[in-house]
Amino acid sequence: MPTAANLLAIMPFPDIDPIAFSIGPLAIHWYGLAYVAGILLGWAYARRIAANYSLWPGNVSPISKTQLDDFIVWAALGVVLGGRLGYIFFYDLPAVLRTPVRALEIWNGGMSFHGGLTGTTIAMILFARRNAIPVWSLFDIVAAVVPFGLFFGRIANFINGELWGRLTDVPWAVVFPTGGPFARHPSQLYEAGLEGIVLLLVLAAFVYGMRALKSPGFITGVFVCGYALSRIFVEFFREPDAQLGYLLGTNWLTMGMVLSFPMILLGLWAMLRARRQAALQL
């Protein structure tokens, strides 16, 4: 167990202004730029994947570049609306019921990945049906590029000094200005590395190395499983939301874990389903 002396002796939080720059009275935050960077890089990568016909069943892309361009707006709305509503329902509902205007105060808690995933899934289903696009293939394209947004989002969380980790005395611990005088795990960076960089590389290996897009739904399953396992692992180092705390015991089971466990089963089901469908078409 870390001693008080050790906890007070680790490096301080780097002095990074959450506001990237200002244009007159308009302040541009790193958090907003993270969403823009994630969406734009994901869009560019998605266009490259869609244009590589050799990756798809029958060497025919299921979606055009124009359709992908149109989908950006749908995806952005799904992420923002779903992410905010998800945070309210999963993490902050009692406070919002007491003070409804709090629902609009994004700086009070922010966004939920699981809510954003739900919102984006609904947007994908509606967009696919409207444009006669195979829904599982659209799922796969989006799943392959989501790690860009996860990476930049977690970096922005670190810059904002939010969603920090549990107390620790590891050499790379950080004293966050909003986390008291104690050193904590920089769990945002753990998530940026696992959910962003590692998951992106794993998915790219399946897309380009194993041609997994030829089995619609398989990449989706890999992403869902990969994210869930990464999130559950990091939850052991991340401080739970103050209004919820630990759901079981004094340091076990968080809401992030509860929402992620079913994703493992869902991801495995998606991969098995994709393989069965591919086998039937042989």
KEKE-3310 file (N, C-alpha, C; in steps of 0.2 Angstrom, whole numbers, plus 5000, padded with zeros to 4 digits):
npx = (5004:5003:5013:5009:5019:5026:5015:5014:5025:5027:5027:5021:5005:5006:5007:4995:4985:4967:4960:4963:4965:4959:4947:4943:4929:4927:4931:4941:4942:4953:4946:4935:4942:4948:4937:4934:4947:4947:4935:4938:4950:4946:4937:4945:4953:4943:4938:4949:4949:4937:4939:4947:4945:4949:4948:4935:4920:4918:4926:4920:4916:4905:4901:4901:4912:4906:4894:4900:4905:4893:4889:4896:4890:4879:4886:4892:4882:4876:4887:4888:4875:4871:4882:4881:4868:4869:4879:4871:4860:4867:4876:4873:4859:4851:4855:4852:4838:4835:4839:4835:4842:4855:4857:4861:4874:4888:4901:4899:4903:4902:4904:4898:4906:4899:4886:4888:4892:4880:4872:4878:4877:4863:4862:4870:4862:4850:4855:4861:4850:4843:4851:4853:4864:4874:4872:4881:4893:4894:4895:4907:4917:4916:4919:4932:4939:4935:4945:4953:4946:4944:4957:4961:4951:4954:4966:4963:4955:4965:4972:4963:4963:4954:4944:4953:4965:4967:4974:4992:5009:5018:5031:5028:5016:5004:5000:4985:4977:4964:4962:4965:4979:4986:4996:4991:4986:4989:4976:4969:4979:4983:4971:4971:4982:4978:4965:4965:4979:4984:4972:4968:4979:4978:4965:4968:4977:4969:4960:4969:4979:4972:4961:4948:4937:4930:4921:4908:4905:4914:4925:4918:4915:4928:4932:4922:4924:4938:4938:4930:4938:4949:4944:4939:4951:4958:4949:4953:4962:4957:4949:4933:4917:4913:4900:4894:4904:4911:4903:4902:4909:4924:4934:4930:4922:4915:4904:4909:4914:4903:4895:4903:4906:4895:4898:4908:4903:4894:4903:4910:4899:4896:4908:4907:4895:4898:4908:4901:4892:4900:4905:4894:4892:4902)
npy = (4994:5011:5024:5039:5048:5044:5046:5059:5063:5062:5066:5082:5088:5091:5107:5112:5121:5119:5126:5127:5138:5155:5164:5179:5181:5168:5153:5139:5123:5109:5097:5098:5099:5087:5078:5083:5080:5066:5062:5067:5061:5047:5047:5049:5038:5028:5031:5026:5013:5009:5011:5002:4989:4975:4971:4968:4957:4948:4957:4970:4986:4990:5003:5020:5033:5046:5042:5039:5052:5059:5052:5056:5067:5060:5051:5060:5066:5055:5051:5062:5065:5053:5050:5060:5058:5045:5047:5054:5045:5033:5038:5050:5052:5054:5067:5075:5074:5081:5093:5098:5106:5103:5093:5099:5104:5100:5101:5096:5081:5076:5065:5048:5033:5021:5026:5034:5024:5017:5027:5030:5017:5016:5027:5022:5010:5016:5025:5015:5008:5017:5020:5008:5000:4987:4983:4977:4978:4992:4993:4987:4996:5007:5002:4999:5012:5019:5019:5030:5041:5037:5038:5051:5057:5052:5058:5071:5071:5069:5081:5089:5086:5076:5062:5054:5042:5029:5030:5029:5024:5023:5026:5034:5041:5054:5070:5076:5092:5092:5081:5081:5081:5070:5057:5049:5036:5039:5036:5039:5040:5027:5021:5028:5022:5008:5007:5016:5016:5002:4995:5000:4995:4981:4979:4984:4974:4963:4968:4971:4961:4948:4949:4951:4959:4953:4944:4950:4959:4953:4961:4971:4963:4960:4973:4977:4967:4969:4983:4981:4973:4980:4991:4986:4981:4993:4999:4994:5003:5015:5029:5028:5036:5049:5051:5038:5028:5013:4998:4986:4980:4988:4992:4987:4982:4993:5005:5006:4994:4985:4989:4985:4971:4964:4967:4959:4947:4950:4954:4942:4934:4941:4939:4925:4923:4930:4922:4910:4914:4917:4904:4898:4904:4899)
npz = (5000:4995:5004:5013:5012:5000:4991:4990:4984:4970:4953:4947:4940:4922:4916:4907:4897:4897:4887:4870:4861:4858:4849:4849:4859:4859:4865:4861:4865:4870:4871:4862:4850:4850:4847:4834:4828:4829:4822:4809:4806:4807:4797:4785:4785:4784:4772:4764:4767:4762:4748:4745:4736:4736:4749:4752:4751:4736:4730:4730:4735:4749:4750:4745:4742:4743:4750:4762:4765:4768:4779:4789:4796:4802:4810:4819:4826:4832:4840:4849:4854:4859:4867:4877:4882:4887:4897:4906:4909:4914:4923:4930:4933:4944:4949:4937:4937:4948:4945:4930:4920:4921:4912:4900:4904:4899:4904:4917:4920:4907:4894:4889:4884:4881:4879:4868:4859:4858:4852:4840:4834:4832:4823:4812:4808:4804:4794:4785:4781:4774:4763:4757:4761:4766:4783:4792:4786:4786:4800:4802:4795:4803:4815:4813:4813:4825:4835:4833:4838:4851:4856:4854:4862:4875:4877:4878:4889:4899:4897:4902:4915:4921:4925:4931:4939:4951:4968:4969:4969:4959:4947:4937:4941:4943:4950:4950:4947:4951:4959:4972:4984:4981:4973:4957:4946:4929:4921:4910:4900:4900:4894:4882:4876:4875:4871:4860:4852:4853:4850:4837:4829:4831:4825:4812:4808:4807:4797:4785:4785:4788:4780:4785:4783:4773:4779:4785:4799:4807:4811:4818:4829:4834:4838:4848:4858:4860:4865:4876:4884:4886:4893:4904:4910:4913:4921:4934:4938:4937:4945:4951:4946:4957:4961:4960:4964:4970:4965:4971:4986:4992:4983:4970:4956:4945:4937:4923:4921:4923:4912:4902:4902:4896:4883:4879:4877:4867:4857:4855:4850:4838:4830:4829:4822:4810:4805:4803:4794:4783:4780:4776:4763:4755)
capx = (5000:5007:5013:5007:5025:5027:5010:5015:5032:5027:5028:5015:5002:5009:5003:4992:4978:4962:4958:4969:4966:4953:4946:4939:4926:4926:4937:4942:4945:4956:4941:4932:4947:4949:4932:4935:4952:4945:4931:4941:4955:4942:4933:4950:4954:4937:4938:4954:4947:4931:4941:4952:4940:4951:4947:4928:4917:4917:4930:4916:4915:4898:4899:4904:4915:4901:4890:4904:4905:4886:4888:4900:4885:4875:4890:4894:4876:4876:4892:4887:4869:4872:4887:4878:4862:4872:4882:4865:4857:4871:4880:4871:4852:4848:4856:4848:4831:4834:4841:4835:4846:4861:4858:4865:4880:4893:4906:4898:4903:4904:4901:4899:4908:4894:4881:4890:4892:4873:4869:4881:4874:4857:4863:4872:4857:4846:4859:4862:4843:4841:4855:4854:4871:4874:4873:4886:4899:4895:4897:4914:4920:4916:4923:4940:4941:4934:4951:4956:4942:4946:4964:4961:4947:4957:4972:4959:4953:4971:4974:4958:4963:4948:4944:4960:4965:4967:4980:4997:5016:5022:5036:5024:5010:5003:4996:4981:4975:4957:4962:4968:4987:4989:4998:4987:4987:4986:4972:4967:4984:4982:4965:4973:4986:4975:4959:4967:4984:4984:4966:4969:4984:4975:4960:4972:4980:4963:4958:4973:4982:4968:4955:4942:4931:4926:4917:4905:4903:4919:4929:4914:4916:4935:4932:4918:4928:4944:4937:4928:4943:4954:4941:4939:4957:4959:4945:4956:4967:4954:4944:4926:4914:4911:4892:4893:4909:4912:4896:4903:4915:4927:4938:4929:4916:4913:4899:4912:4915:4896:4893:4908:4906:4891:4901:4913:4898:4891:4908:4911:4893:4897:4913:4905:4890:4902:4912:4896:4889:4905:4906:4888:4892:4907)
capy = (5000:5017:5028:5046:5052:5042:5048:5066:5065:5060:5072:5086:5088:5096:5114:5112:5125:5116:5130:5127:5145:5159:5168:5184:5178:5161:5148:5133:5118:5103:5092:5099:5098:5080:5076:5085:5076:5059:5061:5068:5055:5041:5048:5048:5031:5024:5031:5022:5006:5008:5012:4996:4984:4969:4969:4966:4951:4949:4963:4976:4990:4991:5010:5024:5039:5051:5040:5040:5059:5060:5048:5060:5071:5056:5049:5065:5067:5049:5051:5068:5064:5046:5050:5064:5054:5039:5049:5056:5039:5028:5040:5056:5053:5058:5075:5078:5074:5086:5100:5096:5110:5100:5089:5103:5106:5095:5101:5092:5074:5075:5060:5041:5030:5016:5029:5036:5018:5016:5032:5029:5011:5018:5031:5017:5006:5021:5027:5009:5006:5023:5020:5001:4998:4981:4986:4974:4981:4998:4992:4985:5001:5012:4999:5000:5018:5022:5020:5037:5045:5035:5040:5059:5059:5051:5063:5077:5069:5070:5088:5093:5083:5073:5054:5052:5035:5028:5032:5025:5027:5021:5032:5039:5044:5061:5074:5080:5098:5091:5075:5082:5082:5063:5055:5044:5033:5043:5031:5042:5038:5019:5020:5031:5017:5002:5008:5019:5014:4995:4992:5002:4991:4975:4980:4985:4968:4959:4971:4970:4955:4943:4951:4950:4962:4948:4941:4955:4958:4950:4967:4973:4959:4961:4979:4977:4963:4973:4988:4979:4970:4986:4996:4982:4981:5000:5001:4993:5008:5022:5031:5028:5042:5050:5050:5031:5024:5006:4995:4980:4981:4995:4993:4982:4983:5000:5005:5005:4986:4983:4991:4982:4964:4961:4968:4954:4941:4953:4954:4935:4932:4944:4935:4918:4924:4932:4916:4905:4917:4916:4897:4896:4906:4895)
capz = (5000:4995:5010:5012:5009:4993:4987:4990:4981:4963:4948:4947:4933:4917:4916:4900:4897:4893:4881:4865:4858:4858:4844:4852:4865:4858:4867:4858:4870:4867:4871:4856:4845:4850:4844:4827:4825:4829:4817:4803:4804:4806:4790:4780:4785:4782:4764:4761:4768:4757:4742:4743:4734:4737:4756:4753:4748:4729:4728:4728:4741:4750:4752:4741:4746:4744:4756:4768:4767:4770:4785:4795:4800:4806:4815:4824:4830:4836:4846:4854:4858:4863:4873:4883:4885:4890:4904:4911:4912:4917:4929:4933:4932:4950:4949:4932:4939:4953:4941:4923:4916:4921:4906:4895:4906:4897:4909:4923:4919:4900:4889:4890:4878:4880:4876:4861:4855:4856:4848:4834:4831:4829:4817:4807:4806:4800:4787:4781:4778:4770:4758:4755:4762:4771:4789:4795:4783:4789:4807:4802:4793:4809:4821:4812:4814:4831:4840:4832:4842:4858:4857:4855:4868:4882:4878:4880:4897:4903:4897:4906:4922:4923:4924:4933:4941:4959:4971:4968:4970:4953:4946:4932:4944:4942:4955:4946:4951:4954:4962:4979:4984:4980:4966:4955:4940:4923:4918:4904:4895:4899:4889:4875:4873:4874:4867:4854:4848:4852:4847:4830:4826:4830:4820:4805:4806:4804:4790:4780:4786:4788:4775:4789:4780:4769:4784:4788:4806:4811:4813:4823:4835:4837:4841:4854:4863:4862:4869:4883:4888:4888:4897:4911:4913:4915:4927:4940:4939:4936:4950:4948:4947:4964:4963:4960:4968:4968:4965:4975:4990:4993:4977:4965:4951:4943:4931:4917:4921:4922:4905:4897:4903:4891:4877:4878:4874:4861:4852:4853:4846:4831:4827:4827:4817:4804:4802:4801:4787:4778:4779:4772:4757:4752)
cpx = (5004:5007:5011:5013:5026:5021:5011:5021:5032:5026:5021:5012:5005:5004:5001:4985:4973:4959:4964:4970:4959:4953:4940:4936:4925:4932:4936:4945:4948:4951:4937:4936:4948:4943:4932:4941:4950:4940:4934:4946:4952:4939:4939:4952:4949:4936:4943:4952:4941:4933:4945:4947:4942:4950:4940:4926:4916:4921:4926:4914:4908:4896:4903:4908:4910:4896:4894:4904:4898:4886:4891:4895:4881:4879:4891:4888:4875:4880:4890:4881:4869:4876:4884:4872:4864:4875:4876:4862:4861:4875:4878:4863:4849:4849:4853:4841:4830:4835:4841:4840:4853:4863:4862:4872:4885:4899:4905:4897:4905:4900:4902:4901:4902:4888:4882:4890:4885:4870:4872:4878:4867:4857:4866:4866:4852:4849:4859:4855:4841:4845:4857:4861:4870:4876:4879:4893:4900:4898:4905:4919:4921:4920:4930:4943:4940:4940:4954:4952:4943:4952:4964:4957:4950:4963:4968:4957:4959:4973:4969:4958:4957:4948:4950:4959:4966:4974:4986:5004:5021:5026:5032:5018:5010:4999:4992:4978:4968:4956:4965:4976:4990:4991:4993:4989:4985:4982:4970:4972:4984:4977:4967:4977:4983:4969:4960:4972:4984:4978:4966:4973:4981:4970:4963:4975:4975:4961:4962:4977:4978:4962:4949:4936:4927:4921:4913:4902:4909:4924:4925:4915:4923:4935:4928:4922:4934:4943:4935:4933:4948:4951:4940:4945:4959:4955:4948:4961:4963:4949:4937:4923:4912:4904:4890:4897:4909:4905:4896:4910:4918:4932:4937:4922:4914:4907:4902:4913:4908:4894:4897:4908:4901:4893:4905:4908:4896:4896:4910:4905:4894:4902:4911:4900:4893:4905:4907:4893:4894:4906:4900:4888:4898:4904)
cpy = (5006:5021:5035:5050:5050:5046:5056:5068:5063:5067:5076:5086:5093:5102:5115:5116:5121:5119:5130:5134:5148:5163:5174:5181:5171:5157:5141:5128:5112:5098:5092:5097:5090:5076:5077:5080:5069:5057:5062:5063:5049:5041:5046:5041:5026:5025:5027:5015:5004:5007:5006:4990:4977:4966:4967:4960:4953:4955:4969:4979:4991:4998:5014:5030:5044:5049:5041:5047:5061:5057:5052:5063:5066:5053:5054:5066:5061:5049:5056:5067:5058:5047:5054:5061:5048:5041:5050:5049:5034:5031:5046:5057:5056:5065:5078:5079:5079:5093:5098:5100:5107:5096:5093:5105:5100:5095:5098:5084:5073:5070:5053:5037:5025:5020:5032:5030:5017:5021:5031:5022:5012:5022:5027:5013:5010:5023:5021:5007:5011:5023:5013:4999:4992:4983:4983:4977:4988:4998:4991:4991:5006:5009:5000:5006:5022:5023:5027:5041:5044:5038:5047:5061:5058:5056:5069:5076:5071:5077:5092:5091:5080:5065:5051:5045:5035:5030:5027:5028:5025:5027:5037:5042:5051:5064:5078:5086:5097:5085:5075:5082:5075:5061:5049:5042:5038:5038:5033:5040:5030:5018:5023:5025:5011:5003:5012:5016:5006:4992:4994:4997:4984:4974:4980:4978:4963:4962:4969:4964:4948:4943:4949:4954:4958:4944:4946:4954:4956:4956:4970:4970:4960:4968:4979:4973:4967:4979:4986:4977:4975:4990:4992:4982:4988:5002:4999:4998:5015:5023:5031:5035:5043:5049:5043:5027:5017:5002:4989:4980:4988:4997:4989:4983:4990:4999:5004:4997:4983:4983:4987:4974:4961:4962:4963:4948:4944:4952:4947:4932:4935:4941:4928:4918:4926:4926:4911:4907:4916:4909:4895:4898:4903:4890)
cpz = (5000:5002:5008:5009:5002:4988:4986:4986:4974:4959:4948:4940:4928:4916:4908:4900:4893:4887:4876:4862:4859:4852:4846:4858:4865:4860:4864:4863:4867:4867:4864:4850:4845:4846:4836:4824:4824:4823:4810:4801:4803:4799:4785:4780:4783:4774:4761:4762:4762:4750:4740:4742:4736:4744:4757:4749:4741:4726:4726:4735:4742:4751:4747:4745:4747:4750:4762:4770:4770:4777:4791:4799:4805:4812:4821:4829:4834:4842:4851:4858:4862:4868:4879:4886:4889:4897:4909:4914:4916:4923:4933:4933:4938:4950:4943:4933:4944:4949:4934:4919:4916:4915:4901:4897:4905:4901:4915:4921:4912:4897:4891:4884:4876:4877:4869:4856:4853:4851:4841:4830:4828:4823:4811:4804:4802:4793:4783:4777:4773:4763:4755:4755:4767:4778:4793:4792:4785:4796:4807:4800:4799:4814:4820:4813:4820:4835:4839:4837:4849:4860:4859:4861:4874:4883:4881:4887:4901:4903:4902:4914:4925:4922:4926:4937:4949:4962:4970:4969:4964:4951:4941:4934:4943:4948:4951:4950:4954:4958:4969:4978:4983:4973:4964:4948:4934:4919:4911:4898:4894:4894:4882:4872:4871:4869:4860:4850:4847:4848:4839:4827:4826:4825:4813:4803:4804:4798:4785:4780:4785:4783:4779:4787:4776:4773:4788:4795:4811:4814:4819:4830:4838:4841:4848:4859:4865:4866:4876:4887:4890:4893:4904:4914:4916:4921:4934:4942:4939:4942:4947:4949:4954:4966:4963:4965:4966:4970:4970:4979:4990:4987:4971:4962:4951:4938:4925:4916:4919:4915:4900:4897:4897:4884:4874:4874:4868:4855:4850:4848:4839:4827:4825:4822:4810:4801:4800:4794:4782:4775:4774:4765:4752:4747)
residu = (MET:PRO:THR:ALA:ALA:ASN:LEU:LEU:ALA:ILE:MET:PRO:PHE:PRO:ASP:ILE:ASP:PRO:ILE:ALA:PHE:SER:ILE:GLY:PRO:LEU:ALA:ILE:HIS:TRP:TYR:GLY:LEU:ALA:TYR:VAL:ALA:GLY:ILE:LEU:LEU:GLY:TRP:ALA:TYR:ALA:ARG:ARG:ILE:ALA:ALA:ASN:TYR:SER:LEU:TRP:PRO:GLY:ASN:VAL:SER:PRO:ILE:SER:LYS:THR:GLN:LEU:ASP:ASP:PHE:ILE:VAL:TRP:ALA:ALA:LEU:GLY:VAL:VAL:LEU:GLY:GLY:ARG:LEU:GLY:TYR:ILE:PHE:PHE:TYR:ASP:LEU:PRO:ALA:VAL:LEU:ARG:THR:PRO:VAL:ARG:ALA:LEU:GLU:ILE:TRP:ASN:GLY:GLY:MET:SER:PHE:HIS:GLY:GLY:LEU:THR:GLY:THR:THR:ILE:ALA:MET:ILE:LEU:PHE:ALA:ARG:ARG:ASN:ALA:ILE:PRO:VAL:TRP:SER:LEU:PHE:ASP:ILE:VAL:ALA:ALA:VAL:VAL:PRO:PHE:GLY:LEU:PHE:PHE:GLY:ARG:ILE:ALA:ASN:PHE:ILE:ASN:GLY:GLU:LEU:TRP:GLY:ARG:LEU:THR:ASP:VAL:PRO:TRP:ALA:VAL:VAL:PHE:PRO:THR:GLY:GLY:PRO:PHE:ALA:ARG:HIS:PRO:SER:GLN:LEU:TYR:GLU:ALA:GLY:LEU:GLU:GLY:ILE:VAL:LEU:LEU:LEU:VAL:LEU:ALA:ALA:PHE:VAL:TYR:GLY:MET:ARG:ALA:LEU:LYS:SER:PRO:GLY:PHE:ILE:THR:GLY:VAL:PHE:VAL:CYS:GLY:TYR:ALA:LEU:SER:ARG:ILE:PHE:VAL:GLU:PHE:PHE:ARG:GLU:PRO:ASP:ALA:GLN:LEU:GLY:TYR:LEU:LEU:GLY:THR:ASN:TRP:LEU:THR:MET:GLY:MET:VAL:LEU:SER:PHE:PRO:MET:ILE:LEU:LEU:GLY:LEU:TRP:ALA:MET:LEU:ARG:ALA:ARG:ARG:GLN:ALA:ALA:LEU:GLN:LEU)
# end
